[in-house]
């Protein structure tokens, strides 16, 4: 079972059931991680203030 990179708590996730782009939250410290790789499992901390929808709007504006 993978552990949280921030607090070393075991993350309650099934490695076989996650996909790239999924967001996982640590039950102990509340830190959010995005799955950036599945073979092997790689997690990246989600920066506070980042909103996936905001990023979509920025990309749409750039196309104009």
N, C-alpha and C positions, 0 to 999 in steps of 0.2 A: 504494500500500500504506500503510495507517495506521501511525502510529508511537506508541510508548509515551509517554504524557504525563509519566512520571517520568524516563525515561532517554533518550528519543528513539530507542531501538532500533526497527527495523521489526518490527511485529507480523505473525507468519505466519498471517494469517487471510484467508479469502475473504469479502469484504463481502457478496456475493450469498448466502452460505450461512449467515450468522448470523441469529439471531432475538432479539427482546427477551427478556431474562432469562438469556441465555447468559453464562457466565463464561469470560473469556479470561485466560490467564496469560502475562506477558512472559517470554520465555526468558532474557533478559539479567539483569533485576533481580528476577524472581520476583513482582512485584506483580500482584495479581489485579484485574481490571476486569469489571464487569457491563455488558452491552449494554443501554442504556436508550433507545436510539433507533436506527433503521436507515436512515432517509432524512432527513437525513444521519446517518452513523454517529456515535453519541454513547456515550461510555464513562464510567462512574462507578467510582471506586476502591472495592473491597470492603473494608470496615473489618475489621481483625483481630478475631477473637473472635465475629464474626457467623456464625451457623449458621442456614441456612434452616429446618431442622427445628425448632430452638428457637423460631423466630418462629411456626411453625405451631402449636406447643403453646400458646403464649401466647394466640393468637387463639381457640383452642378453649376455653381456660379463661375467657376474657372472655364467651363466649356463655352460660355457665351462670348 
